């Protein structure tokens, strides 16, 4: 029986490049529906993805609290 050729696996340079802050992590949260609507309007105005808006909000909170 012939050996099956292996396909896939890790390849150098494959996948999404990491940003300046390093790798990202998926965080699932529940948010009031009204806030999501407001968030989406902000994202539309700034041409941002939700992830960026939430990241910027977390940065602002940490900066105000002196944690960063």
PDB file with SEQRES, HELIX, SHEET and CRYST1 records, atoms N, CA, C and O in Angstrom:
SEQRES   1 A   68  UNK UNK UNK UNK UNK UNK UNK UNK UNK UNK UNK UNK UNK          
SEQRES   2 A   68  UNK UNK UNK UNK UNK UNK UNK UNK UNK UNK UNK UNK UNK          
SEQRES   3 A   68  UNK UNK UNK UNK UNK UNK UNK UNK UNK UNK UNK UNK UNK          
SEQRES   4 A   68  UNK UNK UNK UNK UNK UNK UNK UNK UNK UNK UNK UNK UNK          
SEQRES   5 A   68  UNK UNK UNK UNK UNK UNK UNK UNK UNK UNK UNK UNK UNK          
SEQRES   6 A   68  UNK UNK UNK                                                  
HELIX    1 AA1 UNK A   33  UNK A   46  1                                  14    
HELIX    2 AA2 UNK A   50  UNK A   64  1                                  15    
CRYST1    1.000    1.000    1.000  90.00  90.00  90.00 P 1           1          
ATOM      1  N   UNK A   1       0.835  -1.177   0.000  1.00  0.00           N  
ATOM      2  CA  UNK A   1       0.000   0.000   0.000  1.00  0.00           C  
ATOM      3  C   UNK A   1       0.881   1.242   0.000  1.00  0.00           C  
ATOM      4  O   UNK A   1       1.845   1.317   0.761  1.00  0.00           O  
ATOM      5  N   UNK A   2       0.560   2.211  -0.843  1.00  0.00           N  
ATOM      6  CA  UNK A   2       1.346   3.434  -0.953  1.00  0.00           C  
ATOM      7  C   UNK A   2       1.100   4.330   0.255  1.00  0.00           C  
ATOM      8  O   UNK A   2      -0.001   4.388   0.803  1.00  0.00           O  
ATOM      9  N   UNK A   3       2.152   5.019   0.646  1.00  0.00           N  
ATOM     10  CA  UNK A   3       2.046   5.946   1.776  1.00  0.00           C  
ATOM     11  C   UNK A   3       1.289   7.196   1.330  1.00  0.00           C  
ATOM     12  O   UNK A   3       1.559   7.738   0.259  1.00  0.00           O  
ATOM     13  N   UNK A   4       0.347   7.650   2.145  1.00  0.00           N  
ATOM     14  CA  UNK A   4      -0.457   8.824   1.819  1.00  0.00           C  
ATOM     15  C   UNK A   4       0.381  10.085   2.002  1.00  0.00           C  
ATOM     16  O   UNK A   4       1.071  10.248   3.008  1.00  0.00           O  
ATOM     17  N   UNK A   5       0.307  10.985   0.998  1.00  0.00           N  
ATOM     18  CA  UNK A   5       1.046  12.246   1.066  1.00  0.00           C  
ATOM     19  C   UNK A   5       0.407  13.138   2.121  1.00  0.00           C  
ATOM     20  O   UNK A   5      -0.811  13.314   2.137  1.00  0.00           O  
ATOM     21  N   UNK A   6       1.226  13.697   2.997  1.00  0.00           N  
ATOM     22  CA  UNK A   6       0.718  14.588   4.035  1.00  0.00           C  
ATOM     23  C   UNK A   6       0.472  15.966   3.449  1.00  0.00           C  
ATOM     24  O   UNK A   6       1.323  16.523   2.755  1.00  0.00           O  
ATOM     25  N   UNK A   7      -0.702  16.506   3.736  1.00  0.00           N  
ATOM     26  CA  UNK A   7      -1.089  17.819   3.241  1.00  0.00           C  
ATOM     27  C   UNK A   7      -1.422  18.704   4.435  1.00  0.00           C  
ATOM     28  O   UNK A   7      -1.982  18.225   5.421  1.00  0.00           O  
ATOM     29  N   UNK A   8      -1.089  19.965   4.360  1.00  0.00           N  
ATOM     30  CA  UNK A   8      -1.420  20.896   5.441  1.00  0.00           C  
ATOM     31  C   UNK A   8      -0.318  20.983   6.467  1.00  0.00           C  
ATOM     32  O   UNK A   8       0.826  20.608   6.210  1.00  0.00           O  
ATOM     33  N   UNK A   9      -0.671  21.472   7.612  1.00  0.00           N  
ATOM     34  CA  UNK A   9       0.300  21.626   8.681  1.00  0.00           C  
ATOM     35  C   UNK A   9       0.936  23.000   8.674  1.00  0.00           C  
ATOM     36  O   UNK A   9       0.613  23.838   7.832  1.00  0.00           O  
ATOM     37  N   UNK A  10       1.830  23.229   9.599  1.00  0.00           N  
ATOM     38  CA  UNK A  10       2.480  24.533   9.724  1.00  0.00           C  
ATOM     39  C   UNK A  10       3.414  24.776   8.554  1.00  0.00           C  
ATOM     40  O   UNK A  10       4.151  23.895   8.111  1.00  0.00           O  
ATOM     41  N   UNK A  11       3.352  26.003   8.074  1.00  0.00           N  
ATOM     42  CA  UNK A  11       4.248  26.439   7.012  1.00  0.00           C  
ATOM     43  C   UNK A  11       4.816  27.796   7.411  1.00  0.00           C  
ATOM     44  O   UNK A  11       4.100  28.632   7.963  1.00  0.00           O  
ATOM     45  N   UNK A  12       6.068  28.013   7.138  1.00  0.00           N  
ATOM     46  CA  UNK A  12       6.702  29.282   7.449  1.00  0.00           C  
ATOM     47  C   UNK A  12       5.974  30.422   6.750  1.00  0.00           C  
ATOM     48  O   UNK A  12       5.749  30.377   5.541  1.00  0.00           O  
ATOM     49  N   UNK A  13       5.611  31.432   7.511  1.00  0.00           N  
ATOM     50  CA  UNK A  13       4.956  32.609   6.949  1.00  0.00           C  
ATOM     51  C   UNK A  13       3.457  32.452   6.734  1.00  0.00           C  
ATOM     52  O   UNK A  13       2.802  33.387   6.274  1.00  0.00           O  
ATOM     53  N   UNK A  14       2.904  31.291   7.056  1.00  0.00           N  
ATOM     54  CA  UNK A  14       1.469  31.062   6.853  1.00  0.00           C  
ATOM     55  C   UNK A  14       0.673  31.670   7.999  1.00  0.00           C  
ATOM     56  O   UNK A  14       1.187  31.840   9.105  1.00  0.00           O  
ATOM     57  N   UNK A  15      -0.564  31.990   7.728  1.00  0.00           N  
ATOM     58  CA  UNK A  15      -1.457  32.489   8.770  1.00  0.00           C  
ATOM     59  C   UNK A  15      -1.445  33.999   8.859  1.00  0.00           C  
ATOM     60  O   UNK A  15      -0.706  34.689   8.157  1.00  0.00           O  
ATOM     61  N   UNK A  16      -2.290  34.484   9.749  1.00  0.00           N  
ATOM     62  CA  UNK A  16      -2.433  35.925   9.944  1.00  0.00           C  
ATOM     63  C   UNK A  16      -1.205  36.471  10.651  1.00  0.00           C  
ATOM     64  O   UNK A  16      -0.780  35.917  11.665  1.00  0.00           O  
ATOM     65  N   UNK A  17      -0.623  37.556  10.130  1.00  0.00           N  
ATOM     66  CA  UNK A  17       0.525  38.144  10.810  1.00  0.00           C  
ATOM     67  C   UNK A  17       0.109  38.778  12.139  1.00  0.00           C  
ATOM     68  O   UNK A  17      -0.994  39.312  12.260  1.00  0.00           O  
ATOM     69  N   UNK A  18       0.983  38.715  13.117  1.00  0.00           N  
ATOM     70  CA  UNK A  18       0.674  39.341  14.404  1.00  0.00           C  
ATOM     71  C   UNK A  18       0.883  40.842  14.306  1.00  0.00           C  
ATOM     72  O   UNK A  18       1.733  41.320  13.554  1.00  0.00           O  
ATOM     73  N   UNK A  19       0.099  41.570  15.073  1.00  0.00           N  
ATOM     74  CA  UNK A  19       0.196  43.026  15.080  1.00  0.00           C  
ATOM     75  C   UNK A  19       1.303  43.492  15.998  1.00  0.00           C  
ATOM     76  O   UNK A  19       2.047  42.675  16.540  1.00  0.00           O  
ATOM     77  N   UNK A  20       1.420  44.783  16.175  1.00  0.00           N  
ATOM     78  CA  UNK A  20       2.493  45.332  17.010  1.00  0.00           C  
ATOM     79  C   UNK A  20       2.351  44.954  18.489  1.00  0.00           C  
ATOM     80  O   UNK A  20       3.324  44.999  19.241  1.00  0.00           O  
ATOM     81  N   UNK A  21       1.124  44.578  18.905  1.00  0.00           N  
ATOM     82  CA  UNK A  21       0.894  44.199  20.299  1.00  0.00           C  
ATOM     83  C   UNK A  21       1.014  42.695  20.523  1.00  0.00           C  
ATOM     84  O   UNK A  21       0.782  42.220  21.635  1.00  0.00           O  
ATOM     85  N   UNK A  22       1.371  41.940  19.491  1.00  0.00           N  
ATOM     86  CA  UNK A  22       1.511  40.497  19.612  1.00  0.00           C  
ATOM     87  C   UNK A  22       0.259  39.771  19.151  1.00  0.00           C  
ATOM     88  O   UNK A  22      -0.629  40.375  18.548  1.00  0.00           O  
ATOM     89  N   UNK A  23       0.188  38.473  19.435  1.00  0.00           N  
ATOM     90  CA  UNK A  23      -0.954  37.670  18.986  1.00  0.00           C  
ATOM     91  C   UNK A  23      -2.250  38.127  19.644  1.00  0.00           C  
ATOM     92  O   UNK A  23      -2.235  38.733  20.715  1.00  0.00           O  
ATOM     93  N   UNK A  24      -3.363  37.833  18.995  1.00  0.00           N  
ATOM     94  CA  UNK A  24      -4.666  38.200  19.540  1.00  0.00           C  
ATOM     95  C   UNK A  24      -5.332  36.992  20.177  1.00  0.00           C  
ATOM     96  O   UNK A  24      -4.966  35.849  19.903  1.00  0.00           O  
ATOM     97  N   UNK A  25      -6.317  37.259  21.033  1.00  0.00           N  
ATOM     98  CA  UNK A  25      -7.064  36.231  21.731  1.00  0.00           C  
ATOM     99  C   UNK A  25      -8.546  36.528  21.552  1.00  0.00           C  
ATOM    100  O   UNK A  25      -8.970  37.678  21.660  1.00  0.00           O  
ATOM    101  N   UNK A  26      -9.327  35.500  21.279  1.00  0.00           N  
ATOM    102  CA  UNK A  26     -10.764  35.664  21.159  1.00  0.00           C  
ATOM    103  C   UNK A  26     -11.370  35.817  22.545  1.00  0.00           C  
ATOM    104  O   UNK A  26     -11.127  34.991  23.424  1.00  0.00           O  
ATOM    105  N   UNK A  27     -12.167  36.881  22.750  1.00  0.00           N  
ATOM    106  CA  UNK A  27     -12.831  37.136  24.028  1.00  0.00           C  
ATOM    107  C   UNK A  27     -14.317  37.306  23.741  1.00  0.00           C  
ATOM    108  O   UNK A  27     -14.708  38.222  23.018  1.00  0.00           O  
ATOM    109  N   UNK A  28     -15.134  36.443  24.293  1.00  0.00           N  
ATOM    110  CA  UNK A  28     -16.581  36.530  24.099  1.00  0.00           C  
ATOM    111  C   UNK A  28     -17.197  37.258  25.299  1.00  0.00           C  
ATOM    112  O   UNK A  28     -16.925  36.909  26.448  1.00  0.00           O  
ATOM    113  N   UNK A  29     -18.017  38.254  25.029  1.00  0.00           N  
ATOM    114  CA  UNK A  29     -18.663  39.020  26.088  1.00  0.00           C  
ATOM    115  C   UNK A  29     -20.128  39.224  25.743  1.00  0.00           C  
ATOM    116  O   UNK A  29     -20.521  39.130  24.580  1.00  0.00           O  
ATOM    117  N   UNK A  30     -20.927  39.500  26.751  1.00  0.00           N  
ATOM    118  CA  UNK A  30     -22.308  39.898  26.515  1.00  0.00           C  
ATOM    119  C   UNK A  30     -22.413  41.389  26.795  1.00  0.00           C  
ATOM    120  O   UNK A  30     -21.893  41.894  27.791  1.00  0.00           O  
ATOM    121  N   UNK A  31     -23.100  42.081  25.891  1.00  0.00           N  
ATOM    122  CA  UNK A  31     -23.195  43.536  25.951  1.00  0.00           C  
ATOM    123  C   UNK A  31     -24.646  43.913  25.690  1.00  0.00           C  
ATOM    124  O   UNK A  31     -25.292  43.294  24.844  1.00  0.00           O  
ATOM    125  N   UNK A  32     -25.176  44.910  26.391  1.00  0.00           N  
ATOM    126  CA  UNK A  32     -26.544  45.346  26.115  1.00  0.00           C  
ATOM    127  C   UNK A  32     -26.722  45.709  24.644  1.00  0.00           C  
ATOM    128  O   UNK A  32     -25.847  46.330  24.042  1.00  0.00           O  
ATOM    129  N   UNK A  33     -27.841  45.323  24.080  1.00  0.00           N  
ATOM    130  CA  UNK A  33     -28.130  45.523  22.664  1.00  0.00           C  
ATOM    131  C   UNK A  33     -27.977  46.987  22.234  1.00  0.00           C  
ATOM    132  O   UNK A  33     -27.456  47.272  21.156  1.00  0.00           O  
ATOM    133  N   UNK A  34     -28.433  47.901  23.080  1.00  0.00           N  
ATOM    134  CA  UNK A  34     -28.336  49.335  22.759  1.00  0.00           C  
ATOM    135  C   UNK A  34     -26.875  49.763  22.567  1.00  0.00           C  
ATOM    136  O   UNK A  34     -26.564  50.538  21.663  1.00  0.00           O  
ATOM    137  N   UNK A  35     -25.984  49.250  23.426  1.00  0.00           N  
ATOM    138  CA  UNK A  35     -24.568  49.602  23.308  1.00  0.00           C  
ATOM    139  C   UNK A  35     -23.966  49.060  22.019  1.00  0.00           C  
ATOM    140  O   UNK A  35     -23.117  49.708  21.407  1.00  0.00           O  
ATOM    141  N   UNK A  36     -24.400  47.877  21.606  1.00  0.00           N  
ATOM    142  CA  UNK A  36     -23.879  47.303  20.368  1.00  0.00           C  
ATOM    143  C   UNK A  36     -24.271  48.181  19.183  1.00  0.00           C  
ATOM    144  O   UNK A  36     -23.471  48.398  18.273  1.00  0.00           O  
ATOM    145  N   UNK A  37     -25.498  48.680  19.197  1.00  0.00           N  
ATOM    146  CA  UNK A  37     -25.929  49.595  18.139  1.00  0.00           C  
ATOM    147  C   UNK A  37     -25.077  50.851  18.097  1.00  0.00           C  
ATOM    148  O   UNK A  37     -24.672  51.298  17.024  1.00  0.00           O  
ATOM    149  N   UNK A  38     -24.804  51.416  19.258  1.00  0.00           N  
ATOM    150  CA  UNK A  38     -23.957  52.610  19.333  1.00  0.00           C  
ATOM    151  C   UNK A  38     -22.529  52.295  18.893  1.00  0.00           C  
ATOM    152  O   UNK A  38     -21.893  53.091  18.201  1.00  0.00           O  
ATOM    153  N   UNK A  39     -22.037  51.139  19.297  1.00  0.00           N  
ATOM    154  CA  UNK A  39     -20.699  50.705  18.892  1.00  0.00           C  
ATOM    155  C   UNK A  39     -20.617  50.569  17.374  1.00  0.00           C  
ATOM    156  O   UNK A  39     -19.648  51.012  16.757  1.00  0.00           O  
ATOM    157  N   UNK A  40     -21.629  49.961  16.782  1.00  0.00           N  
ATOM    158  CA  UNK A  40     -21.634  49.781  15.333  1.00  0.00           C  
ATOM    159  C   UNK A  40     -21.669  51.124  14.593  1.00  0.00           C  
ATOM    160  O   UNK A  40     -21.030  51.275  13.551  1.00  0.00           O  
ATOM    161  N   UNK A  41     -22.404  52.084  15.122  1.00  0.00           N  
ATOM    162  CA  UNK A  41     -22.424  53.417  14.496  1.00  0.00           C  
ATOM    163  C   UNK A  41     -21.049  54.079  14.588  1.00  0.00           C  
ATOM    164  O   UNK A  41     -20.594  54.704  13.630  1.00  0.00           O  
ATOM    165  N   UNK A  42     -20.397  53.944  15.730  1.00  0.00           N  
ATOM    166  CA  UNK A  42     -19.048  54.486  15.889  1.00  0.00           C  
ATOM    167  C   UNK A  42     -18.093  53.814  14.910  1.00  0.00           C  
ATOM    168  O   UNK A  42     -17.293  54.484  14.257  1.00  0.00           O  
ATOM    169  N   UNK A  43     -18.177  52.494  14.807  1.00  0.00           N  
ATOM    170  CA  UNK A  43     -17.301  51.752  13.898  1.00  0.00           C  
ATOM    171  C   UNK A  43     -17.515  52.187  12.454  1.00  0.00           C  
ATOM    172  O   UNK A  43     -16.558  52.334  11.694  1.00  0.00           O  
ATOM    173  N   UNK A  44     -18.760  52.389  12.084  1.00  0.00           N  
ATOM    174  CA  UNK A  44     -19.075  52.840  10.722  1.00  0.00           C  
ATOM    175  C   UNK A  44     -18.455  54.215  10.465  1.00  0.00           C  
ATOM    176  O   UNK A  44     -17.880  54.450   9.402  1.00  0.00           O  
ATOM    177  N   UNK A  45     -18.571  55.117  11.432  1.00  0.00           N  
ATOM    178  CA  UNK A  45     -18.042  56.472  11.278  1.00  0.00           C  
ATOM    179  C   UNK A  45     -16.515  56.490  11.181  1.00  0.00           C  
ATOM    180  O   UNK A  45     -15.942  57.295  10.447  1.00  0.00           O  
ATOM    181  N   UNK A  46     -15.872  55.605  11.921  1.00  0.00           N  
ATOM    182  CA  UNK A  46     -14.409  55.585  11.948  1.00  0.00           C  
ATOM    183  C   UNK A  46     -13.809  54.563  10.986  1.00  0.00           C  
ATOM    184  O   UNK A  46     -12.589  54.472  10.857  1.00  0.00           O  
ATOM    185  N   UNK A  47     -14.669  53.792  10.308  1.00  0.00           N  
ATOM    186  CA  UNK A  47     -14.229  52.721   9.415  1.00  0.00           C  
ATOM    187  C   UNK A  47     -13.367  51.708  10.173  1.00  0.00           C  
ATOM    188  O   UNK A  47     -12.301  51.302   9.710  1.00  0.00           O  
ATOM    189  N   UNK A  48     -13.859  51.315  11.349  1.00  0.00           N  
ATOM    190  CA  UNK A  48     -13.195  50.339  12.203  1.00  0.00           C  
ATOM    191  C   UNK A  48     -14.004  49.056  12.234  1.00  0.00           C  
ATOM    192  O   UNK A  48     -15.201  49.058  11.946  1.00  0.00           O  
ATOM    193  N   UNK A  49     -13.348  47.964  12.584  1.00  0.00           N  
ATOM    194  CA  UNK A  49     -14.014  46.711  12.926  1.00  0.00           C  
ATOM    195  C   UNK A  49     -14.368  46.795  14.417  1.00  0.00           C  
ATOM    196  O   UNK A  49     -13.764  47.564  15.164  1.00  0.00           O  
ATOM    197  N   UNK A  50     -15.347  46.000  14.834  1.00  0.00           N  
ATOM    198  CA  UNK A  50     -15.719  45.986  16.259  1.00  0.00           C  
ATOM    199  C   UNK A  50     -14.516  45.679  17.140  1.00  0.00           C  
ATOM    200  O   UNK A  50     -14.346  46.287  18.197  1.00  0.00           O  
ATOM    201  N   UNK A  51     -13.681  44.740  16.711  1.00  0.00           N  
ATOM    202  CA  UNK A  51     -12.522  44.350  17.517  1.00  0.00           C  
ATOM    203  C   UNK A  51     -11.624  45.536  17.824  1.00  0.00           C  
ATOM    204  O   UNK A  51     -11.132  45.684  18.943  1.00  0.00           O  
ATOM    205  N   UNK A  52     -11.416  46.377  16.823  1.00  0.00           N  
ATOM    206  CA  UNK A  52     -10.554  47.540  17.055  1.00  0.00           C  
ATOM    207  C   UNK A  52     -11.199  48.497  18.046  1.00  0.00           C  
ATOM    208  O   UNK A  52     -10.527  49.015  18.938  1.00  0.00           O  
ATOM    209  N   UNK A  53     -12.501  48.734  17.897  1.00  0.00           N  
ATOM    210  CA  UNK A  53     -13.188  49.657  18.804  1.00  0.00           C  
ATOM    211  C   UNK A  53     -13.129  49.144  20.241  1.00  0.00           C  
ATOM    212  O   UNK A  53     -12.883  49.915  21.168  1.00  0.00           O  
ATOM    213  N   UNK A  54     -13.350  47.861  20.422  1.00  0.00           N  
ATOM    214  CA  UNK A  54     -13.312  47.281  21.776  1.00  0.00           C  
ATOM    215  C   UNK A  54     -11.890  47.340  22.327  1.00  0.00           C  
ATOM    216  O   UNK A  54     -11.693  47.645  23.503  1.00  0.00           O  
ATOM    217  N   UNK A  55     -10.910  47.052  21.494  1.00  0.00           N  
ATOM    218  CA  UNK A  55      -9.510  47.134  21.931  1.00  0.00           C  
ATOM    219  C   UNK A  55      -9.161  48.554  22.373  1.00  0.00           C  
ATOM    220  O   UNK A  55      -8.523  48.752  23.407  1.00  0.00           O  
ATOM    221  N   UNK A  56      -9.587  49.541  21.579  1.00  0.00           N  
ATOM    222  CA  UNK A  56      -9.319  50.933  21.946  1.00  0.00           C  
ATOM    223  C   UNK A  56     -10.032  51.315  23.238  1.00  0.00           C  
ATOM    224  O   UNK A  56      -9.484  52.065  24.047  1.00  0.00           O  
ATOM    225  N   UNK A  57     -11.244  50.810  23.442  1.00  0.00           N  
ATOM    226  CA  UNK A  57     -11.980  51.082  24.678  1.00  0.00           C  
ATOM    227  C   UNK A  57     -11.255  50.487  25.887  1.00  0.00           C  
ATOM    228  O   UNK A  57     -11.163  51.124  26.936  1.00  0.00           O  
ATOM    229  N   UNK A  58     -10.748  49.276  25.737  1.00  0.00           N  
ATOM    230  CA  UNK A  58     -10.013  48.632  26.836  1.00  0.00           C  
ATOM    231  C   UNK A  58      -8.737  49.419  27.133  1.00  0.00           C  
ATOM    232  O   UNK A  58      -8.399  49.644  28.294  1.00  0.00           O  
ATOM    233  N   UNK A  59      -8.036  49.832  26.087  1.00  0.00           N  
ATOM    234  CA  UNK A  59      -6.817  50.636  26.296  1.00  0.00           C  
ATOM    235  C   UNK A  59      -7.131  51.920  27.059  1.00  0.00           C  
ATOM    236  O   UNK A  59      -6.411  52.298  27.983  1.00  0.00           O  
ATOM    237  N   UNK A  60      -8.216  52.586  26.661  1.00  0.00           N  
ATOM    238  CA  UNK A  60      -8.604  53.825  27.338  1.00  0.00           C  
ATOM    239  C   UNK A  60      -8.947  53.591  28.799  1.00  0.00           C  
ATOM    240  O   UNK A  60      -8.561  54.375  29.665  1.00  0.00           O  
ATOM    241  N   UNK A  61      -9.668  52.517  29.072  1.00  0.00           N  
ATOM    242  CA  UNK A  61     -10.027  52.183  30.453  1.00  0.00           C  
ATOM    243  C   UNK A  61      -8.769  51.910  31.282  1.00  0.00           C  
ATOM    244  O   UNK A  61      -8.627  52.424  32.392  1.00  0.00           O  
ATOM    245  N   UNK A  62      -7.877  51.115  30.749  1.00  0.00           N  
ATOM    246  CA  UNK A  62      -6.647  50.796  31.482  1.00  0.00           C  
ATOM    247  C   UNK A  62      -5.799  52.034  31.714  1.00  0.00           C  
ATOM    248  O   UNK A  62      -5.191  52.186  32.774  1.00  0.00           O  
ATOM    249  N   UNK A  63      -5.757  52.917  30.730  1.00  0.00           N  
ATOM    250  CA  UNK A  63      -4.975  54.141  30.879  1.00  0.00           C  
ATOM    251  C   UNK A  63      -5.564  55.032  31.968  1.00  0.00           C  
ATOM    252  O   UNK A  63      -4.833  55.602  32.778  1.00  0.00           O  
ATOM    253  N   UNK A  64      -6.903  55.149  31.980  1.00  0.00           N  
ATOM    254  CA  UNK A  64      -7.569  55.967  33.006  1.00  0.00           C  
ATOM    255  C   UNK A  64      -7.373  55.377  34.401  1.00  0.00           C  
ATOM    256  O   UNK A  64      -7.261  56.113  35.381  1.00  0.00           O  
ATOM    257  N   UNK A  65      -7.334  54.067  34.483  1.00  0.00           N  
ATOM    258  CA  UNK A  65      -7.169  53.411  35.779  1.00  0.00           C  
ATOM    259  C   UNK A  65      -5.706  53.290  36.191  1.00  0.00           C  
ATOM    260  O   UNK A  65      -5.410  52.809  37.285  1.00  0.00           O  
ATOM    261  N   UNK A  66      -4.792  53.719  35.332  1.00  0.00           N  
ATOM    262  CA  UNK A  66      -3.376  53.674  35.667  1.00  0.00           C  
ATOM    263  C   UNK A  66      -2.764  52.290  35.593  1.00  0.00           C  
ATOM    264  O   UNK A  66      -1.691  52.053  36.148  1.00  0.00           O  
ATOM    265  N   UNK A  67      -3.442  51.368  34.906  1.00  0.00           N  
ATOM    266  CA  UNK A  67      -2.933  49.999  34.825  1.00  0.00           C  
ATOM    267  C   UNK A  67      -2.004  49.801  33.646  1.00  0.00           C  
ATOM    268  O   UNK A  67      -1.369  48.753  33.534  1.00  0.00           O  
ATOM    269  N   UNK A  68      -1.909  50.783  32.766  1.00  0.00           N  
ATOM    270  CA  UNK A  68      -1.073  50.588  31.577  1.00  0.00           C  
ATOM    271  C   UNK A  68      -0.161  51.759  31.362  1.00  0.00           C  
ATOM    272  O   UNK A  68       0.615  51.769  30.407  1.00  0.00           O  
TER     273      UNK A  68                                                      
END                                                                             
